[in-house]
Amino acid sequence: MPHNVDKATSLDEFVLKIGLTREDVICVGDGFNDVSMIRWAGIGVAMANARQPVKEVADRITLSCDEDGVAALIEEIL
């Protein structure tokens, strides 16, 4: 991956192209490489199985990957 490019910068470029803002985006992750994305998102979500530093930057925490946390989050929000 090029220097200074991460998930957050990539998403920032993408949402601009489709006419959205970061406030329109929910990002979910469980790894250290997801921290910038979780911080960037309008709503940043960590999986229950994420390490503590990832959870600390999240706005909320969903169930683990094994418990279908993303599906549970979608059902809750919709």
Short mmCIF file of the C-alpha atoms (twelve columns), coordinates in Angstrom:
data_MODEL
# 
_entry.id   MODEL 
# 
loop_
_atom_site.group_PDB 
_atom_site.id 
_atom_site.type_symbol 
_atom_site.label_atom_id 
_atom_site.label_alt_id 
_atom_site.label_comp_id 
_atom_site.label_asym_id 
_atom_site.label_seq_id 
_atom_site.Cartn_x 
_atom_site.Cartn_y 
_atom_site.Cartn_z 
_atom_site.pdbx_PDB_model_num 
ATOM 1  C CA . MET A 1  0.000   0.000   0.000  1 
ATOM 2  C CA . PRO A 2  1.377   3.455   -0.820 1 
ATOM 3  C CA . HIS A 3  2.732   5.619   1.998  1 
ATOM 4  C CA . ASN A 4  0.048   7.760   3.716  1 
ATOM 5  C CA . VAL A 5  -2.792  5.641   2.356  1 
ATOM 6  C CA . ASP A 6  -5.036  3.696   4.703  1 
ATOM 7  C CA . LYS A 7  -8.677  2.675   4.950  1 
ATOM 8  C CA . ALA A 8  -9.770  6.119   6.142  1 
ATOM 9  C CA . THR A 9  -8.104  8.043   3.321  1 
ATOM 10 C CA . SER A 10 -9.469  5.581   0.789  1 
ATOM 11 C CA . LEU A 11 -12.998 5.911   2.154  1 
ATOM 12 C CA . ASP A 12 -12.695 9.683   2.235  1 
ATOM 13 C CA . GLU A 13 -11.942 9.711   -1.499 1 
ATOM 14 C CA . PHE A 14 -14.728 7.230   -2.239 1 
ATOM 15 C CA . VAL A 15 -17.522 9.012   -0.353 1 
ATOM 16 C CA . LEU A 16 -16.631 12.301  -2.008 1 
ATOM 17 C CA . LYS A 17 -17.020 10.668  -5.412 1 
ATOM 18 C CA . ILE A 18 -20.465 9.313   -4.592 1 
ATOM 19 C CA . GLY A 19 -21.697 12.502  -2.941 1 
ATOM 20 C CA . LEU A 20 -21.693 11.444  0.706  1 
ATOM 21 C CA . THR A 21 -19.848 12.655  3.781  1 
ATOM 22 C CA . ARG A 22 -18.120 10.739  6.552  1 
ATOM 23 C CA . GLU A 23 -21.164 11.374  8.766  1 
ATOM 24 C CA . ASP A 24 -23.148 9.140   6.377  1 
ATOM 25 C CA . VAL A 25 -20.812 6.186   6.925  1 
ATOM 26 C CA . ILE A 26 -20.692 3.395   9.495  1 
ATOM 27 C CA . CYS A 27 -17.415 1.482   9.600  1 
ATOM 28 C CA . VAL A 28 -16.866 -1.792  11.406 1 
ATOM 29 C CA . GLY A 29 -13.539 -3.392  12.191 1 
ATOM 30 C CA . ASP A 30 -11.571 -5.591  14.541 1 
ATOM 31 C CA . GLY A 31 -7.914  -5.038  13.686 1 
ATOM 32 C CA . PHE A 32 -5.281  -2.396  14.233 1 
ATOM 33 C CA . ASN A 33 -5.446  -1.556  10.523 1 
ATOM 34 C CA . ASP A 34 -9.096  -0.562  11.070 1 
ATOM 35 C CA . VAL A 35 -8.404  2.127   13.697 1 
ATOM 36 C CA . SER A 36 -8.128  5.048   11.252 1 
ATOM 37 C CA . MET A 37 -11.329 3.938   9.512  1 
ATOM 38 C CA . ILE A 38 -13.239 3.567   12.781 1 
ATOM 39 C CA . ARG A 39 -12.088 7.016   13.923 1 
ATOM 40 C CA . TRP A 40 -12.956 8.552   10.546 1 
ATOM 41 C CA . ALA A 41 -16.492 7.183   10.265 1 
ATOM 42 C CA . GLY A 42 -19.602 9.003   11.346 1 
ATOM 43 C CA . ILE A 43 -20.200 5.937   13.490 1 
ATOM 44 C CA . GLY A 44 -17.183 3.761   14.190 1 
ATOM 45 C CA . VAL A 45 -17.858 0.262   15.463 1 
ATOM 46 C CA . ALA A 46 -15.491 -2.324  16.884 1 
ATOM 47 C CA . MET A 47 -16.205 -6.026  16.998 1 
ATOM 48 C CA . ALA A 48 -16.371 -7.601  20.465 1 
ATOM 49 C CA . ASN A 49 -13.345 -9.740  19.573 1 
ATOM 50 C CA . ALA A 50 -11.230 -6.678  18.694 1 
ATOM 51 C CA . ARG A 51 -8.232  -5.815  20.840 1 
ATOM 52 C CA . GLN A 52 -8.733  -3.136  23.472 1 
ATOM 53 C CA . PRO A 53 -7.007  -0.276  21.574 1 
ATOM 54 C CA . VAL A 54 -9.439  -0.798  18.684 1 
ATOM 55 C CA . LYS A 55 -12.419 -0.807  21.036 1 
ATOM 56 C CA . GLU A 56 -11.225 2.399   22.693 1 
ATOM 57 C CA . VAL A 57 -11.516 4.440   19.480 1 
ATOM 58 C CA . ALA A 58 -14.957 3.083   18.567 1 
ATOM 59 C CA . ASP A 59 -18.250 4.843   19.181 1 
ATOM 60 C CA . ARG A 60 -19.833 1.489   19.933 1 
ATOM 61 C CA . ILE A 61 -19.059 -2.216  20.100 1 
ATOM 62 C CA . THR A 62 -21.052 -4.967  18.439 1 
ATOM 63 C CA . LEU A 63 -20.987 -8.729  18.915 1 
ATOM 64 C CA . SER A 64 -17.955 -10.775 17.870 1 
ATOM 65 C CA . CYS A 65 -17.296 -12.103 14.381 1 
ATOM 66 C CA . ASP A 66 -18.342 -15.580 15.521 1 
ATOM 67 C CA . GLU A 67 -21.637 -14.125 16.779 1 
ATOM 68 C CA . ASP A 68 -22.391 -12.353 13.456 1 
ATOM 69 C CA . GLY A 69 -21.748 -8.913  14.943 1 
ATOM 70 C CA . VAL A 70 -22.073 -7.042  11.655 1 
ATOM 71 C CA . ALA A 71 -25.472 -8.636  10.969 1 
ATOM 72 C CA . ALA A 72 -26.608 -7.793  14.513 1 
ATOM 73 C CA . LEU A 73 -25.485 -4.190  14.028 1 
ATOM 74 C CA . ILE A 74 -27.343 -3.872  10.729 1 
ATOM 75 C CA . GLU A 75 -30.522 -5.308  12.231 1 
ATOM 76 C CA . GLU A 76 -30.248 -2.938  15.185 1 
ATOM 77 C CA . ILE A 77 -29.726 0.140   13.021 1 
ATOM 78 C CA . LEU A 78 -32.397 -0.703  10.473 1 
# 
